[in-house]
Amino acid sequence: MATNFQLNGKTAHSDAPPATPLLWVIREELKLTGTKFGCGTGLCGACMVHVDGKRAFSCQTQIGQIAGKSVTTIEGLSADSSHPVQKAWLAERVPQCGYCQSGQIMSAADLLKNNPAPTRAQIVEHMSTNLCRCGTYARIVRAVERAAKEA
């Protein structure tokens, strides 16, 4: 039985078993590789997407749970990298290896959607769900602060 949902504003479906992680459907079946596999246990945030406008670990979300819902991946955040968070990420030179960046950006976008003027402590708390192996945390915080000011 197919699972029907919206992906980045377009109708999508998957014939994967309902218990299949959304991450694998996005990457392997639908060929959108911006969402990364990190830990597979919801501890690193590399797989972060938005489901019905709220961030979600795609490695922990089963495809059967998203029937009729809307999923946004990094590819759907903006078609031309014009989202304020993406622009701030470049301005603050956040990426180093880049592996965690799509998940970081999706978390930051979620924060600013719900709290357009977060304090530094709120940024640190919200972003604590995402790990950066390169340790660019100071740049991440600066980028979120910049995006909040420039949005």
N, C-alpha and C positions, 0 to 999 in steps of 0.2 A: 504494500500500500504506500503510495507516494505521500510525502509531506510537502504541503504547499505553503510558501511564505514569501515575503518580500525581501529582496537582497539588494541593498544600495538603490532602492527606489524602483526596482524591476521585479516582476513576478519570477519566482524560482520554485523549483521542486527537486526533491531527492527521493530516490527509491531505496536509500540505505535503511537498514533496520532501525527502528525507533531509538534503540539504546546507543547508536553510533554517536560519538562526540561531534558536535557542530564543527569543531576545528577541522576534522578530517573531511567533512562534506565540503567546507569552504575551500580547503587547499587541494584535495585530491580529486573530488568530483567536479567542483565548479571552477577550479584552476585559478583561484585568487590567492596568490602566495604572499601577500603583504602581511597577513596574520601568521605569526610564527608559532611553532611548537617549541616550548621551553622545557618545562618540567612535567607536564601532563597531570599535575595534581593541584592546580590552582594556587600555586605558591609564588610564581615569578611574574605573572602578568603579561608575558610576551604574546599571549593569545587573546588579549582583550579586544572585545567587540562591543557594540551597543545592541541590545535587544529591546525593542519598543522604547528606545531612548534612554535606557539605563545600561551602564557598563556590565559586562558579564564575561566570565572566563569561558571561552569557547571550548576549552579542553574538558570542562566540567558540565557543559550544557549539552544535553542530548538532543539530537535532531527532532525526536518526537515531541519535545517540549516547546518547540518553536512554531508548530503548526498555526498558520494564520497570523503570525507575528511579523514584525519588521526587524531585519538585521542590517546593521551598518558596519562595514569593515573599513580599514584605513583607505582602501580604494574609493569608498563612497563618501568619505568625510568631505572632500571637495575634489572636483574634477581636475583642477589646475593648481593644487597646493596653495590655494588662497585663504584657507581657513586661518584665523588669527593664531591658533596654536602652531600650525605648520610654519607660518611666516616667522613667528618668534623663535621656533626651534632652530631655524637657519640663522637668524640674526644673532642668537646667543651661541651658535656653533656647538649645539648639544651633542650631535652624534659623534661617536668615536668609532667603535666597531659597527654600530647601527642595528645590531640584532634585536634589541629590546625596544627600539624607537617606536614602532607602530603601536605597540601596547601602551607605551608611555604616553604617546600623543592621544590615544583614545581615552585613557584615564583622565588626562588633563582637560580634554574637551568636555568630558562628562562633568568634571568639577566646575568648570566655568559656565556650563549651561545651567547648573543648579545654584551656583554661587558666583556671580560675576565679579565680586570684589573680595576674594578670600584673603585672609591674613596669611602670613608666612607659615604659622603653625598649622593652619587649616590645609595649606598646600602640602606640607610635609606629611601630615596625617593621611590625607587622601591618596597621595602618591606612594605611600608605604606599601601598597599592594603590588607595586611593580619593582622588580629588581634590575639593577644595572651592573653587570659584571665589570664594566670599565670604571665605575665609580664617578659618573658625571652628575651626581646628585645636585651639586651646587649650581651647575648650568641648567639643570632641569627646573629647579626652583626659580631661577632668574627668568627662564623662558615662560613659565606659567605667570609670573608676576608681569612680565612684558605683555603677554597676550591679554591679560586682564585690563591693563592700562590702555592698550591700543584697540581693543575690540569695540 
